[in-house]
């Protein structure tokens, strides 16, 4: 396949045409994320948001890449409060003060882009707001460190410095993305500067740290999907799909 070149084990090196395809999917993902955010309010259900996401994609010639992935039945994941990730949408109504993370992958013309966002439901407590802001800061710090010539561990180190004093989930991380949802390289969000694969111009990665209020010890709920904190602490996550370019990291899911 064009663009896979010689570095498949460390991630595909994309040419300008391929980057444009991923960026097109990313722009659609960013617009959908904004539309979802307008509808996150007390009384809304995550199933309503799921239906909106699928309809929005399909009406624009795209498809929800998560639907059917390893049997997952929905267009997005919806993680509320102590759910860290992979929560299934349902008909329970969101309450004032909740945090809800919506995570989805858009596939458009064979290219994919992945994004997640933790939304505040109405007015949230100061502690929930601090967690949410820290998660955003950690993601943006990780992205800022994703420059050609640096290493994967430099992303993790930047996330660690920005995330303090919150826990950082080590069991899940970012990944390459393009024709498939998950491609090399893996992008762990816990690690040391100067370690891991070297970042090269043309790579496309997701950077998506998950922060927890307490110790980031997790378990999987009975549905086999939702990942929960052991201590009941809340979690927050922001995710962008990012291209490594000569000029620096380029966010494709704005």
C-alpha positions in Angstrom: 0.0 0.0 0.0 1.3 3.4 -0.9 3.0 5.2 2.0 3.9 2.2 4.0 7.5 2.3 2.8 10.2 0.6 4.8 9.2 1.6 8.3 6.0 -0.4 9.0 7.4 -1.6 12.4 7.8 2.0 13.6 4.8 3.5 11.8 3.9 4.4 8.2 5.5 7.4 6.7 2.7 9.2 4.9 3.1 11.3 1.7 1.2 14.6 1.2 -1.7 12.9 -0.5 -2.2 10.4 2.3 -1.9 13.1 5.0 -4.6 15.1 3.2 -6.9 12.1 3.3 -6.4 11.7 7.1 -6.8 15.4 7.6 -10.1 15.4 5.7 -11.4 12.7 8.1 -9.9 14.7 11.0 -11.8 17.9 10.1 -15.0 16.0 10.0 -14.2 14.4 13.4 -13.5 17.9 14.8 -16.8 19.3 13.5 -18.7 16.3 14.9 -17.0 16.7 18.3 -18.2 20.3 18.3 -21.8 19.3 17.5 -21.8 16.7 20.2 -20.5 19.2 22.7 -23.5 21.5 22.0 -25.8 18.6 23.0 -24.1 17.6 26.2 -26.4 18.9 28.9 -28.3 17.6 32.0 -31.1 15.3 30.8 -29.4 14.2 27.6 -28.5 10.5 27.2 -25.3 9.1 25.8 -27.4 6.9 23.5 -28.9 10.1 21.9 -25.4 11.3 21.4 -24.4 8.0 19.8 -27.3 8.2 17.4 -26.3 11.8 16.5 -22.7 10.8 15.9 -23.6 7.9 13.5 -26.2 10.0 11.6 -23.8 12.9 11.3 -21.1 10.7 9.8 -23.2 8.8 7.4 -25.0 11.9 6.1 -21.5 13.2 5.1 -20.3 10.0 3.4 -18.3 8.8 6.4 -18.7 5.8 8.7 -18.1 5.1 12.4 -15.0 3.0 12.4 -15.6 1.8 16.0 -18.9 0.2 15.2 -18.3 -3.5 14.7 -14.7 -3.3 15.9 -14.1 -6.6 17.8 -17.9 -6.6 18.1 -18.3 -3.2 19.7 -21.9 -2.2 18.7 -21.9 1.6 18.8 -20.6 4.6 16.9 -18.8 6.1 19.9 -17.7 5.3 23.4 -19.2 7.3 26.3 -17.3 7.3 29.6 -19.1 9.0 32.6 -17.3 10.0 35.8 -15.4 6.9 37.1 -15.5 5.2 33.7 -12.1 5.8 32.2 -12.8 4.6 28.6 -14.8 2.2 26.4 -18.1 3.0 28.1 -21.1 1.9 26.1 -23.8 4.5 25.4 -27.1 3.9 27.2 -30.4 5.6 28.1 -29.4 6.9 31.5 -29.7 10.7 31.6 -26.6 12.8 32.3 -26.8 14.8 35.5 -25.6 18.3 36.4 -22.0 18.0 37.5 -21.1 14.9 35.5 -18.1 14.5 33.3 -18.6 12.6 30.1 -15.8 11.6 27.7 -16.9 10.9 24.1 -14.4 9.0 22.0 -15.0 8.1 18.3 -13.2 7.3 15.0 -14.3 8.7 11.7 -13.6 6.8 8.5 -13.9 8.8 5.3 -12.7 7.6 1.9 -10.7 4.8 3.5 -8.8 7.1 6.0 -9.4 7.3 9.7 -9.1 10.0 12.4 -9.6 9.5 16.1 -10.6 12.0 18.8 -11.9 12.1 22.3 -13.1 15.0 24.6 -14.2 15.2 28.2 -17.2 17.5 28.4 -18.6 19.1 31.6 -22.3 18.5 32.0 -23.6 21.8 33.2 -21.7 23.3 36.2 -19.2 20.9 37.7 -17.3 20.9 41.0 -14.0 22.6 41.2 -12.2 19.3 41.6 -13.9 17.9 38.4 -12.9 21.1 36.6 -9.3 20.8 37.7 -9.1 17.2 36.6 -10.6 18.1 33.2 -8.2 21.0 32.7 -5.2 18.9 33.7 -6.2 16.2 31.2 -6.4 18.8 28.4 -3.1 20.4 29.5 -1.4 16.9 29.4 -2.7 16.2 25.9 -1.5 19.5 24.5 1.9 19.1 26.2 2.3 15.7 24.7 1.4 17.0 21.3 3.9 19.9 21.7 6.7 17.3 22.3 5.9 15.3 19.2 8.5 16.7 16.8 10.5 15.0 14.1 13.7 13.6 15.6 12.4 13.2 19.1 11.3 9.9 20.6 8.0 8.4 21.8 9.2 8.7 25.4 9.5 12.5 25.0 5.7 12.6 24.6 5.2 10.6 27.8 7.6 12.7 29.8 5.8 15.9 28.7 2.5 14.4 29.7 3.8 13.4 33.1 5.1 16.8 33.8 1.8 18.4 32.9 -0.5 15.8 34.6 0.9 16.2 38.1 -0.6 15.5 40.7 -3.1 13.2 38.8 -2.7 9.5 37.9 -1.8 8.6 34.3 -3.3 5.4 33.0 -0.5 3.1 31.7 -2.7 0.3 30.3 -3.9 2.3 27.4 -2.1 4.6 25.1 -2.0 6.2 21.7 -1.2 4.6 18.4 -0.5 5.1 14.8 -3.6 5.6 12.6 -4.4 5.7 8.9 -6.1 3.0 6.8 -6.6 1.1 10.1 -7.7 2.3 13.5 -4.7 1.0 15.3 -1.3 0.9 13.5 2.3 1.0 14.7 3.8 2.6 16.6 2.3 2.3 20.1 2.4 5.6 22.0 2.6 4.9 25.7 1.8 7.9 27.9 4.0 6.7 30.8 7.7 6.6 30.0 11.0 8.5 30.0 12.4 11.1 27.7 14.8 9.9 25.1 13.4 6.4 25.0 11.2 4.6 22.4 10.8 4.8 18.6 12.1 7.9 16.9 9.5 10.3 15.5 9.8 10.9 11.8 8.2 13.3 9.4 5.1 11.8 7.9 4.1 9.7 10.9 0.5 10.1 12.1 -0.3 9.3 15.8 -3.0 9.7 18.4 -2.0 11.3 21.6 -4.7 10.6 24.3 -3.6 10.4 27.9 -6.2 9.4 30.5 -5.9 11.0 33.9 -7.5 9.8 37.1 -8.2 11.5 40.4 -6.6 8.7 42.4 -4.3 5.8 41.8 -4.8 4.6 38.1 -5.8 1.1 39.0 -8.6 -0.2 36.7 -11.0 -3.1 36.2 -13.3 -4.0 33.3 -17.0 -3.9 34.0 -19.3 -6.9 33.5 -20.3 -5.8 30.0 -16.7 -6.6 28.9 -16.0 -3.1 27.6 -16.2 -0.3 30.2 -12.9 0.4 32.0 -13.5 1.7 35.5 -11.3 3.1 38.3 -10.9 0.7 41.2 -11.2 3.4 43.8 -14.2 5.2 42.2 -12.2 8.3 41.4 -13.2 10.2 38.3 -11.3 10.2 35.0 -10.8 12.6 32.1 -9.3 12.3 28.6 -8.6 14.4 25.5 -7.4 13.0 22.2 -6.2 14.4 18.9 -4.8 12.8 15.8 -1.5 14.4 15.0 0.8 14.4 12.0 4.6 14.8 12.5 5.7 17.5 10.0 8.8 19.4 9.2 7.3 22.5 10.8 6.3 20.5 14.0 3.3 18.6 15.2 0.1 19.3 13.2 -3.3 18.5 14.9 -5.6 17.0 12.3 -8.7 16.8 14.4 -9.3 20.5 15.3 
